[in-house]
Amino acid sequence: MGTIYLFRKTQRSLLGKLTQEFQLVTADRRSWKILLFGAVNVICTGFLLTWCHSTNSMALTAYTYLTIFDLFSLITCLISYWVTTKKPSHTYSFGFERFEVLAVFASTVLAQLGALFILKESAERLLEQPEIHTGRLLVGTFVALFFNLFTMMSIKNKPFAYVSEAASTSWLQEHVADLSRSLCGIIPGLSSIFLPRMNPFVLIDLAGALALCITYMLIEINNYFAVDTASAVAIAVMTFGTMYPMSVYSGKVLLQTTPPHVIGQLDKLLREVSTLDGVLEVRNEHFWTLGFGTMAGSVHVRIRRDANEQMVLAHVTNRLNSLVSMLTVQIFKDDWARPVLSSGAMPSNILNIPEHHIIQMPSLKTGDEINPLTSTPSKPSSPPPEFAFNTPGKHMNPVILSNTQTRPFGMGLSYGSTPYGATFSQGLGVPAFGTTQGLRTGIPNVANRYGTYAPGQFTQFKQ
């Protein structure tokens, strides 16, 4: 038994929480390699920014921003390792995989903001182009190219590798793919390198280095300083065009949208689920990408009242688990309620129909006028006073009607119709006067509202 503390311990500060999580990450051996490359990246970026200031080259500055983006990618890779060590908690029931998506989205958006800053600075330089010093321009280009390629080939960055393959191709990749098809038609051995499409990060590194080499040669030969601004614009446009599809893809993942390439497969699986034994309806389905390569979803399944819930749940999960790894299925039975008649609920005398029905008839009072068509007293000209109980129907005499109408079929009672010759021997009469009218009916043995007057059948008032 330990000491019982009555009050909860004070929560740690933000810096303490970050320190604790950093210690958790550094416990993995793979993270030391990323930390080493990150430290080298910071040193290399510092030298490149110093050379950008000494050469006064905007193109080299735009290319240095790609090295800063490499630092963001290393941080994203470090977050990916941290996510693998964390388990789902009460607050984050689906785990921490969305932190990877958020890191990729933030890195690509920051790269695009850097490209927009380069475009703004280049637009200002178009009015007055400064002189460019080429002493360290070529050296800085090769240092940045070597470090970017070496970092990319040495570190296996799982989030960016997945995004670069899943996102749509950039315009730079499409143009290079067209050139690669033409080149591979001449040299088929290059198809494994250039096709189907090149890595977008390697492609932008090579394209930026090529633009800086062209800038160096034109400035050295003709002192054409404006080409530096043009190269900076080209590198910024290529950076923006490469990062934009990745930002769109990671943004859609953060918005919990259904990936377009799995909609057809999901529709097929849902149709299969709706045909399972006991399943009546599949509704409120929602599927989204939780992280890179991880699908999550929820669905409501309505089943029959006599179906086995656990059996249906197992079959539905088995069908959808091949595509949706984290699935939530809500099973509920059909809510359609119908009355069930038991042996005790049915009255015992339901088939014992009496020979006479007693119907209460309103008594006529003095001053009431009789309507000859309906044989009912007409309403007085003025409504009765409130809470007056002298309305017709309070004092009535029962009427006994003979129960000789046609009995229901299938109940063991006598049924049948009157012969055709006796059809016109019956008529309708007014109960109050006992006289028949000129109307005749062809439906025999059907009681009128106030009685049927046929030979031998008369309305009798119970004394």
C-alpha positions in Angstrom: 0.0 0.0 0.0 1.4 3.3 -1.0 0.7 6.8 0.2 -2.7 8.1 -0.7 -2.7 11.7 -2.1 -5.9 13.6 -1.6 -5.2 16.1 -4.3 -4.1 15.4 -7.9 -0.5 16.2 -8.8 0.0 19.4 -10.7 0.2 18.9 -14.5 3.5 19.3 -16.3 4.2 22.4 -18.4 4.4 22.3 -22.1 8.2 22.2 -22.1 8.1 19.3 -19.7 5.7 17.4 -21.9 7.9 18.0 -25.0 10.9 16.9 -23.1 9.2 13.7 -22.0 8.1 12.9 -25.6 11.6 13.7 -26.9 13.1 11.2 -24.5 10.6 8.7 -25.7 11.7 9.2 -29.3 15.4 9.2 -28.6 15.0 5.7 -27.1 14.7 4.4 -30.6 18.0 3.8 -32.4 16.6 5.0 -35.7 16.0 8.4 -34.4 19.7 9.1 -33.8 20.3 9.0 -37.5 17.6 11.5 -38.2 18.9 13.8 -35.4 22.4 13.6 -37.0 21.1 14.6 -40.4 19.1 17.4 -38.9 22.1 18.9 -37.2 24.1 18.7 -40.4 21.2 20.3 -42.2 21.1 23.2 -39.9 24.8 23.8 -40.4 24.6 23.5 -44.2 21.6 25.8 -44.3 23.5 28.5 -42.3 26.4 28.4 -44.7 24.1 28.6 -47.7 22.2 31.6 -46.4 25.6 33.3 -45.7 26.6 32.7 -49.3 23.3 33.9 -50.6 23.9 37.2 -48.9 27.5 37.5 -50.2 26.6 36.6 -53.8 23.4 38.6 -53.8 21.7 35.8 -55.8 18.0 35.3 -55.5 18.2 32.1 -57.4 20.5 30.6 -54.8 18.2 31.8 -52.0 15.3 30.0 -53.7 17.3 26.8 -54.0 18.4 27.1 -50.3 14.7 27.0 -49.3 14.6 23.5 -50.6 17.3 22.6 -48.0 15.0 24.2 -45.3 12.2 22.0 -46.6 14.5 19.0 -46.1 14.8 20.0 -42.5 10.9 19.9 -42.2 10.9 16.5 -43.9 13.4 15.2 -41.3 11.1 16.5 -38.5 8.2 14.7 -40.2 10.1 11.5 -40.2 10.9 11.9 -36.5 7.2 12.4 -35.8 6.5 9.2 -37.8 8.8 7.3 -35.4 7.1 8.9 -32.4 3.7 7.9 -33.7 4.8 4.2 -33.9 5.7 4.3 -30.2 2.4 5.8 -29.0 -0.8 3.8 -28.4 -4.4 5.0 -28.6 -5.6 6.8 -25.5 -8.9 7.9 -24.2 -8.4 11.3 -25.8 -7.1 10.0 -29.1 -9.1 6.8 -29.6 -7.9 6.4 -33.2 -4.3 6.8 -32.3 -1.8 9.5 -33.3 -1.4 8.8 -37.0 -3.0 12.1 -38.0 0.0 13.9 -36.6 1.9 12.6 -39.6 -0.7 14.0 -42.0 -0.6 17.3 -40.2 3.2 17.5 -40.4 3.2 16.8 -44.1 0.5 19.4 -44.7 2.4 22.0 -42.6 5.7 21.3 -44.4 4.3 21.6 -47.9 2.4 24.7 -47.0 5.5 26.4 -45.6 7.4 25.5 -48.8 4.7 27.1 -50.9 4.8 30.2 -48.7 8.6 30.4 -49.2 8.0 30.2 -53.0 5.5 33.0 -52.8 8.1 35.1 -50.9 10.7 34.4 -53.6 8.2 35.6 -56.3 7.5 38.8 -54.4 11.2 39.5 -54.0 11.9 38.7 -57.7 9.1 41.1 -58.7 10.9 43.9 -56.8 14.2 43.1 -58.5 12.7 43.4 -62.0 12.6 47.2 -61.5 16.2 47.4 -60.5 18.5 44.4 -61.0 21.5 44.4 -58.6 24.9 42.9 -59.5 25.4 39.2 -58.9 28.7 37.9 -57.6 29.4 34.4 -58.9 32.4 33.6 -56.6 30.4 31.1 -54.4 27.3 30.6 -56.6 28.4 27.4 -58.2 29.9 26.0 -55.0 26.7 26.7 -53.1 24.7 25.0 -55.8 26.6 21.8 -55.7 26.7 21.7 -51.9 22.9 22.1 -51.7 22.4 19.5 -54.4 24.7 16.9 -52.8 23.2 17.4 -49.3 19.6 17.2 -50.6 20.1 14.1 -52.6 22.2 12.4 -49.9 19.6 13.1 -47.2 16.8 11.9 -49.4 18.5 8.6 -50.3 19.8 7.9 -46.8 16.6 8.5 -44.8 13.5 6.5 -45.6 10.8 9.0 -45.1 7.6 7.0 -45.0 5.0 9.9 -44.9 6.5 11.8 -47.8 7.1 8.6 -49.8 3.4 7.7 -49.5 2.2 11.2 -50.3 4.4 11.5 -53.4 3.0 8.3 -54.8 -0.7 8.8 -53.8 -1.0 12.5 -54.7 -1.6 13.6 -58.3 1.4 14.3 -60.5 2.7 17.9 -60.8 3.1 19.7 -64.1 6.8 19.2 -63.9 6.5 15.5 -63.5 4.1 15.3 -66.5 6.5 17.2 -68.8 9.5 15.1 -67.7 7.4 11.9 -68.2 6.7 13.0 -71.8 10.4 13.5 -72.4 11.2 10.3 -70.7 8.9 8.3 -73.0 10.7 9.7 -76.0 14.1 9.0 -74.5 13.2 5.5 -73.4 12.0 4.8 -77.0 15.6 5.4 -78.0 17.3 3.9 -75.0 15.0 1.3 -73.4 17.3 0.7 -70.5 16.4 4.0 -68.9 12.7 3.1 -68.4 13.4 1.7 -64.9 14.8 5.1 -63.9 12.5 7.6 -65.5 9.2 5.7 -65.8 6.5 5.7 -64.8 7.3 8.9 -63.0 10.3 10.3 -61.2 10.4 11.2 -57.5 9.2 14.8 -57.3 11.8 15.8 -54.7 14.7 14.5 -56.8 13.3 16.1 -59.8 13.0 19.5 -58.3 16.5 19.3 -56.9 18.0 18.4 -60.3 15.9 21.1 -62.1 16.9 23.8 -59.6 20.6 22.9 -59.9 20.3 23.0 -63.7 18.8 26.5 -63.5 21.6 27.7 -61.3 24.2 26.3 -63.6 22.7 28.1 -66.6 22.6 31.3 -64.5 26.2 31.0 -63.6 27.3 30.5 -67.2 25.2 33.4 -68.6 26.5 35.8 -65.9 30.1 34.7 -66.4 29.9 35.0 -70.2 27.6 38.0 -70.8 27.1 39.6 -67.4 23.4 39.0 -67.8 22.3 39.6 -64.3 18.5 39.4 -65.0 18.8 35.7 -65.6 19.3 35.3 -61.8 15.9 36.7 -61.2 14.4 34.6 -64.0 15.9 31.5 -62.4 14.6 32.4 -59.0 11.1 32.7 -60.5 11.5 29.3 -62.3 12.6 27.6 -59.1 9.8 29.1 -57.0 7.2 28.1 -59.6 8.5 24.5 -59.7 8.5 24.4 -55.9 5.0 25.6 -55.7 3.8 23.2 -58.5 5.5 20.3 -56.8 4.2 20.9 -53.3 0.6 21.9 -54.2 -0.7 18.4 -55.0 0.8 17.1 -51.7 -0.9 19.8 -49.8 -4.3 19.1 -51.4 -4.0 15.3 -50.7 -3.0 15.8 -47.1 -5.6 18.5 -46.6 -8.3 16.1 -47.9 -7.1 13.5 -45.4 -7.4 16.1 -42.6 -11.0 16.9 -43.7 -11.9 13.2 -43.4 -13.0 12.8 -47.0 -13.3 9.4 -48.7 -10.4 8.7 -51.1 -11.6 8.7 -54.7 -9.6 5.5 -55.6 -11.5 3.4 -53.1 -15.0 4.6 -53.6 -15.7 1.8 -56.2 -14.4 -0.9 -53.9 -16.4 0.4 -50.9 -19.6 0.5 -53.0 -19.0 -3.2 -54.0 -18.4 -4.2 -50.4 -21.5 -2.4 -49.2 -23.6 -4.2 -51.8 -22.3 -7.5 -50.7 -23.0 -6.6 -47.0 -26.6 -5.7 -47.9 -27.2 -9.2 -49.4 -26.1 -11.0 -46.2 -28.7 -13.2 -44.4 -30.6 -11.1 -41.9 -29.5 -7.7 -43.1 -32.3 -5.4 -44.1 -30.6 -2.0 -44.6 -27.1 -0.5 -44.6 -27.1 3.3 -43.9 -25.2 6.2 -42.4 -21.9 4.8 -43.8 -18.9 7.1 -43.5 -15.3 6.1 -44.5 -12.3 8.2 -44.4 -8.5 8.0 -44.4 -7.2 8.2 -40.8 -3.5 8.2 -41.7 -1.3 7.4 -44.7 -2.5 3.9 -45.7 -5.0 3.5 -42.8 -8.7 3.6 -43.5 -11.4 4.1 -40.8 -15.1 4.0 -41.0 -18.5 3.6 -39.3 -21.7 2.0 -40.6 -25.2 1.3 -39.2 -26.8 -2.1 -40.1 -30.5 -2.8 -39.6 -31.3 -6.5 -39.3 -34.4 -8.6 -38.9 -35.9 -9.2 -35.5 -35.1 -12.9 -35.5 -31.5 -12.5 -36.8 -28.4 -13.2 -34.7 -26.6 -9.9 -33.9 -23.2 -11.5 -33.3 -23.3 -13.5 -36.5 -24.3 -10.5 -38.6 -21.6 -8.4 -36.9 -18.9 -11.0 -37.7 -19.9 -11.3 -41.3 -20.1 -7.5 -41.9 -16.7 -7.0 -40.2 -15.1 -9.8 -42.2 -16.3 -8.2 -45.5 -15.2 -4.7 -44.8 -12.1 -5.4 -42.8 -10.1 -6.1 -46.0 -10.3 -2.5 -46.9 -11.2 -0.6 -43.7 -8.8 -1.6 -40.9 -10.5 0.5 -38.1 -14.2 -0.2 -38.4 -17.1 0.6 -36.2 -20.4 -1.3 -36.9 -23.6 -0.4 -35.1 -26.2 -3.3 -35.2 -29.8 -2.6 -34.4 -32.9 -4.7 -35.0 -35.9 -3.8 -37.0 -38.1 -1.4 -35.0 -41.3 -2.3 -36.8 -43.8 -3.3 -34.1 -46.7 -5.6 -34.8 -49.4 -6.9 -32.4 -49.1 -10.5 -31.5 -52.4 -12.3 -30.6 -52.0 -15.0 -28.0 -54.5 -17.6 -27.0 -55.5 -15.7 -23.9 -55.8 -12.3 -25.7 -58.7 -13.5 -27.9 -62.1 -13.3 -26.2 -63.7 -16.6 -25.6 -67.1 -15.5 -26.9 -65.9 -13.9 -30.1 -67.9 -16.5 -32.1 -71.0 -16.5 -29.9 -72.8 -13.7 -31.8 -76.2 -13.0 -30.2 -79.3 -13.3 -32.2 -80.4 -9.7 -31.5 -78.4 -6.4 -31.3 -79.6 -3.8 -28.9 -79.2 -0.3 -30.4 -80.0 2.8 -28.4 -82.4 5.1 -30.3 -83.0 8.8 -29.4 -86.4 9.6 -28.0 -88.5 12.3 -29.6 -89.5 15.3 -27.5 -92.2 17.8 -27.9 -91.4 20.5 -30.3 -88.7 18.5 -32.2 -89.3 18.4 -35.9 -88.9 15.2 -37.8 -86.8 15.0 -40.9 -88.7 12.6 -43.2 -85.5 11.6 -45.0 -83.3 10.7 -42.1 -85.9 10.2 -39.4 -83.9 12.2 -36.9 -84.9 15.3 -35.0 -83.6 18.5 -36.5 -81.4 20.7 -34.4 -83.1 23.6 -32.7 -82.7 27.1 -34.1 -80.6 28.2 -31.2 -77.8 26.2 -29.6 -78.6 24.8 -26.1 -77.1 26.6 -23.1 -73.7 25.6 -21.8 -73.7 22.6 -19.6 -77.3 21.8 -20.5 -77.8 18.0 -20.7 -81.2 18.1 -22.5 -79.6 17.1 -25.8 -81.0 14.2 -27.7 -79.6 10.9 -26.7 -79.7 11.1 -22.9 -83.0 9.3 -22.5 -83.3 6.5 -25.0 -85.1 3.3 -25.5 -83.3 0.3 -26.8 -84.1 -1.1 -30.2 -83.8 -4.9 -30.8 -82.8 -5.8 -34.4 -83.0 -9.3 -35.7 -79.6 -10.7 -36.5 -80.4 -12.5 -39.8 -77.8 -10.8 -42.0 -75.2 -12.8 -43.9 -72.6 -14.4 -41.6 -68.9 -14.2 -42.3 -67.4 -16.9 -44.4 -65.3 -19.6 -42.8 -66.7 -19.2 -39.2 -69.0 -22.2 -39.1 -72.1 -20.1 -39.3 -75.0 -20.1 -41.7 -74.4 -17.9 -44.8 -75.8 -17.5 -48.2 -77.9 -15.1 -50.3 -81.6 -14.9 -50.8 -83.0 -16.3 -54.0 -83.3 -14.0 -57.0 -87.1 -14.0 -56.9 -87.3 -12.7 -53.4 -84.9 -9.8 -54.1 -87.6 -7.2 -54.8 -89.9 -8.2 -52.0 -87.9 -6.2 -49.4 -87.8 -2.4 -49.0 -86.6 0.4 -46.9 -88.7 2.0 -44.3 -88.6 4.8 -41.8 -88.5 3.6 -38.3 -90.5 6.5 -36.8 -93.5 6.0 -39.0 -93.3 2.3 -40.0 -94.1 3.1 -43.6 -92.1 1.9 -46.6 -90.7 4.2 -49.2 -90.6 3.8 -52.9 -86.9 2.8 -52.9 -85.9 -0.8 -53.3 -82.6 -2.6 -52.8 -81.1 -5.6 -54.6 -78.8 -6.4 -51.6 -80.7 -8.9 -49.4 -80.4 -9.3 -45.7 -78.3 -6.1 -45.2 -79.6 -4.1 -42.2 -80.2 -0.4 -42.7 -78.9 2.1 -40.2 -82.3 2.1 -38.5 -83.4 -1.4 -39.3 -84.5 -3.6 -42.3 -88.1 -3.9 -43.0 -88.9 -7.1 -44.8 -91.9 -9.4 -44.5 -91.9 -10.9 -41.0 -89.1 -8.5 -39.8 -90.2 -5.5 -37.9 -88.5 -3.2 -35.4 -89.5 -3.9 -31.9 -89.2 -1.5 -29.0 -88.2 -3.2 -25.8 -90.8 -2.5 -23.1 
